[in-house]
Amino acid sequence: MNDLNKVQRYLRRRDEYYNNALKYAGKGKFSKASEFLWGAVTQSLKALGAMRDINITSHAAFFNFTRDISKELRDEEFHKSFLFLNDLHKNFYDDVIDPKDFQMYHKEAESFIRKIEEIAKRIGR
Protein backbone atom coordinates (compact mmCIF):
# COMPACT_ATOMS: atom_id res chain seq x y z
CA MET A 1 0.00 0.00 0.00
CA ASN A 2 1.47 3.34 -0.96
CA ASP A 3 1.73 6.22 1.49
CA LEU A 4 -1.21 8.13 0.02
CA ASN A 5 -3.46 5.10 0.49
CA LYS A 6 -2.22 4.75 4.07
CA VAL A 7 -2.93 8.40 4.77
CA GLN A 8 -6.44 8.10 3.34
CA ARG A 9 -7.10 4.91 5.33
CA TYR A 10 -5.97 6.57 8.58
CA LEU A 11 -8.11 9.63 7.89
CA ARG A 12 -11.19 7.51 7.16
CA ARG A 13 -10.63 5.66 10.42
CA ARG A 14 -10.13 8.95 12.25
CA ASP A 15 -13.49 10.19 11.01
CA GLU A 16 -15.19 6.90 11.86
CA TYR A 17 -13.73 6.90 15.38
CA TYR A 18 -14.60 10.55 15.89
CA ASN A 19 -18.22 9.97 14.86
CA ASN A 20 -18.42 6.97 17.19
CA ALA A 21 -17.03 9.10 20.02
CA LEU A 22 -19.83 11.61 19.49
CA LYS A 23 -22.42 8.84 19.39
CA TYR A 24 -21.25 7.26 22.67
CA ALA A 25 -20.80 10.62 24.41
CA GLY A 26 -24.38 11.44 23.43
CA LYS A 27 -25.48 8.25 25.20
CA GLY A 28 -23.48 9.18 28.31
CA LYS A 29 -21.01 6.31 27.74
CA PHE A 30 -17.92 8.39 28.31
CA SER A 31 -15.37 5.63 28.77
CA LYS A 32 -16.28 4.19 25.35
CA ALA A 33 -16.44 7.69 23.83
CA SER A 34 -12.99 8.39 25.29
CA GLU A 35 -11.43 5.41 23.57
CA PHE A 36 -12.93 6.39 20.23
CA LEU A 37 -11.75 9.98 20.67
CA TRP A 38 -8.27 8.70 21.54
CA GLY A 39 -8.44 6.58 18.38
CA ALA A 40 -9.31 9.65 16.29
CA VAL A 41 -6.30 11.48 17.75
CA THR A 42 -3.91 8.59 17.11
CA GLN A 43 -5.19 7.93 13.59
CA SER A 44 -4.54 11.61 12.82
CA LEU A 45 -0.99 11.19 14.05
CA LYS A 46 -0.55 8.01 12.01
CA ALA A 47 -1.72 9.89 8.90
CA LEU A 48 0.78 12.68 9.57
CA GLY A 49 3.50 10.11 10.16
CA ALA A 50 2.65 8.34 6.88
CA MET A 51 2.94 11.68 5.07
CA ARG A 52 6.50 11.82 6.40
CA ASP A 53 7.27 8.15 5.70
CA ILE A 54 7.14 7.38 9.42
CA ASN A 55 5.26 4.28 10.53
CA ILE A 56 3.98 4.62 14.11
CA THR A 57 3.66 1.10 15.50
CA SER A 58 3.57 1.44 19.29
CA HIS A 59 2.14 3.53 22.08
CA ALA A 60 5.62 4.83 22.89
CA ALA A 61 6.15 5.82 19.25
CA PHE A 62 3.21 8.24 19.46
CA PHE A 63 4.91 10.04 22.34
CA ASN A 64 8.24 10.15 20.52
CA PHE A 65 6.55 11.46 17.38
CA THR A 66 4.65 14.25 19.17
CA ARG A 67 7.82 15.17 21.07
CA ASP A 68 9.74 15.41 17.78
CA ILE A 69 7.01 17.48 16.11
CA SER A 70 6.97 19.81 19.11
CA LYS A 71 10.71 20.36 18.81
CA GLU A 72 10.50 20.85 15.06
CA LEU A 73 7.71 23.42 15.41
CA ARG A 74 9.16 24.94 18.56
CA ASP A 75 5.71 24.39 20.03
CA GLU A 76 5.91 22.70 23.41
CA GLU A 77 2.12 22.89 23.72
CA PHE A 78 1.66 20.29 20.95
CA HIS A 79 3.33 17.58 23.03
CA LYS A 80 1.71 18.82 26.25
CA SER A 81 -1.69 18.54 24.60
CA PHE A 82 -0.96 14.95 23.58
CA LEU A 83 0.13 14.12 27.14
CA PHE A 84 -3.16 15.55 28.42
CA LEU A 85 -5.18 13.63 25.80
CA ASN A 86 -3.55 10.35 26.85
CA ASP A 87 -6.09 10.43 29.70
CA LEU A 88 -8.68 9.49 27.07
CA HIS A 89 -6.92 6.17 26.58
CA LYS A 90 -6.61 5.63 30.33
CA ASN A 91 -10.26 6.51 30.82
CA PHE A 92 -11.43 3.51 28.83
CA TYR A 93 -9.81 1.20 31.38
CA ASP A 94 -9.90 3.17 34.62
CA ASP A 95 -12.58 5.91 34.40
CA VAL A 96 -10.09 8.66 35.27
CA ILE A 97 -12.12 11.44 33.59
CA ASP A 98 -15.12 12.78 35.45
CA PRO A 99 -18.06 12.84 33.00
CA LYS A 100 -18.46 16.55 33.80
CA ASP A 101 -14.96 17.10 32.34
CA PHE A 102 -15.40 15.05 29.16
CA GLN A 103 -16.35 18.11 27.09
CA MET A 104 -12.99 19.70 27.96
CA TYR A 105 -11.20 16.65 26.56
CA HIS A 106 -13.44 16.65 23.52
CA LYS A 107 -12.56 20.28 22.76
CA GLU A 108 -8.86 19.62 23.30
CA ALA A 109 -8.97 16.61 20.96
CA GLU A 110 -10.69 18.68 18.26
CA SER A 111 -8.08 21.40 18.61
CA PHE A 112 -5.24 18.85 18.49
CA ILE A 113 -6.67 17.22 15.35
CA ARG A 114 -7.01 20.64 13.68
CA LYS A 115 -3.37 21.37 14.53
CA ILE A 116 -2.33 18.10 12.89
CA GLU A 117 -4.34 19.07 9.80
CA GLU A 118 -2.52 22.42 9.67
CA ILE A 119 0.84 20.67 9.90
CA ALA A 120 -0.21 18.24 7.16
CA LYS A 121 -1.15 21.12 4.84
CA ARG A 122 2.36 22.53 5.23
CA ILE A 123 3.81 19.20 4.16
CA GLY A 124 1.55 19.47 1.12
CA ARG A 125 1.32 15.90 -0.16
C-alpha positions in Angstrom: 0.0 0.0 0.0 1.5 3.3 -1.0 1.7 6.2 1.5 -1.2 8.1 0.0 -3.5 5.1 0.5 -2.2 4.7 4.1 -2.9 8.4 4.8 -6.4 8.1 3.3 -7.1 4.9 5.3 -6.0 6.6 8.6 -8.1 9.6 7.9 -11.2 7.5 7.2 -10.6 5.7 10.4 -10.1 9.0 12.3 -13.5 10.2 11.0 -15.2 6.9 11.9 -13.7 6.9 15.4 -14.6 10.6 15.9 -18.2 10.0 14.9 -18.4 7.0 17.2 -17.0 9.1 20.0 -19.8 11.6 19.5 -22.4 8.8 19.4 -21.3 7.3 22.7 -20.8 10.6 24.4 -24.4 11.4 23.4 -25.5 8.2 25.2 -23.5 9.2 28.3 -21.0 6.3 27.7 -17.9 8.4 28.3 -15.4 5.6 28.8 -16.3 4.2 25.4 -16.4 7.7 23.8 -13.0 8.4 25.3 -11.4 5.4 23.6 -12.9 6.4 20.2 -11.8 10.0 20.7 -8.3 8.7 21.5 -8.4 6.6 18.4 -9.3 9.7 16.3 -6.3 11.5 17.8 -3.9 8.6 17.1 -5.2 7.9 13.6 -4.5 11.6 12.8 -1.0 11.2 14.1 -0.6 8.0 12.0 -1.7 9.9 8.9 0.8 12.7 9.6 3.5 10.1 10.2 2.7 8.3 6.9 2.9 11.7 5.1 6.5 11.8 6.4 7.3 8.2 5.7 7.1 7.4 9.4 5.3 4.3 10.5 4.0 4.6 14.1 3.7 1.1 15.5 3.6 1.4 19.3 2.1 3.5 22.1 5.6 4.8 22.9 6.2 5.8 19.3 3.2 8.2 19.5 4.9 10.0 22.3 8.2 10.1 20.5 6.6 11.5 17.4 4.7 14.2 19.2 7.8 15.2 21.1 9.7 15.4 17.8 7.0 17.5 16.1 7.0 19.8 19.1 10.7 20.4 18.8 10.5 20.9 15.1 7.7 23.4 15.4 9.2 24.9 18.6 5.7 24.4 20.0 5.9 22.7 23.4 2.1 22.9 23.7 1.7 20.3 21.0 3.3 17.6 23.0 1.7 18.8 26.3 -1.7 18.5 24.6 -1.0 15.0 23.6 0.1 14.1 27.1 -3.2 15.5 28.4 -5.2 13.6 25.8 -3.6 10.4 26.8 -6.1 10.4 29.7 -8.7 9.5 27.1 -6.9 6.2 26.6 -6.6 5.6 30.3 -10.3 6.5 30.8 -11.4 3.5 28.8 -9.8 1.2 31.4 -9.9 3.2 34.6 -12.6 5.9 34.4 -10.1 8.7 35.3 -12.1 11.4 33.6 -15.1 12.8 35.4 -18.1 12.8 33.0 -18.5 16.6 33.8 -15.0 17.1 32.3 -15.4 15.1 29.2 -16.4 18.1 27.1 -13.0 19.7 28.0 -11.2 16.6 26.6 -13.4 16.6 23.5 -12.6 20.3 22.8 -8.9 19.6 23.3 -9.0 16.6 21.0 -10.7 18.7 18.3 -8.1 21.4 18.6 -5.2 18.9 18.5 -6.7 17.2 15.4 -7.0 20.6 13.7 -3.4 21.4 14.5 -2.3 18.1 12.9 -4.3 19.1 9.8 -2.5 22.4 9.7 0.8 20.7 9.9 -0.2 18.2 7.2 -1.1 21.1 4.8 2.4 22.5 5.2 3.8 19.2 4.2 1.6 19.5 1.1 1.3 15.9 -0.2 
